[in-house]
Amino acid sequence: MNSVIFCFEGANDAGKSTLLKKLSTNSLCQNFELGTTEKLQDYEWWFHNSSPYELIDEIIGLVTNRERNLQFL
């Protein structure tokens, strides 16, 4: 079966997560969010302690994990 992948982008509190939750209640839809890491949840690390390279590495790691999960659909 072929899969269609949608990406929802937009401002905070615009309803993206709510829409994903509603779509996920349908057994034909799966939700593959990027997720987060401990470092990305830490305000001090994110805005003050990390270098741009470290921040990009964290985000690329999340994208890589999501892509691995999508390959097994």
GIGI-V208166 format. One record per backbone hydrogen bond with DSSP energy under -0.5 kcal/mol. NH is the residue of the N-H (numbers start at 1). CO is the residue of the C=O. If there is no record, write none. Layout:
nh=NH co=CO
nh=NH co=CO
This chain:
nh=9 co=7
nh=14 co=11
nh=19 co=15
nh=20 co=16
nh=21 co=17
nh=22 co=18
nh=23 co=19
nh=24 co=20
nh=25 co=21
nh=25 co=22
nh=26 co=23
nh=29 co=26
nh=32 co=30
nh=41 co=37
nh=42 co=38
nh=42 co=39
nh=43 co=41
nh=46 co=42
nh=47 co=43
nh=48 co=44
nh=49 co=44
nh=50 co=45
nh=55 co=51
nh=56 co=52
nh=57 co=53
nh=58 co=54
nh=59 co=55
nh=60 co=56
nh=61 co=57
nh=62 co=58
nh=63 co=59
nh=64 co=60
nh=65 co=61
nh=66 co=62
nh=67 co=63
nh=68 co=64
nh=69 co=65
nh=70 co=66
nh=71 co=67
nh=72 co=68
nh=72 co=69
nh=73 co=70
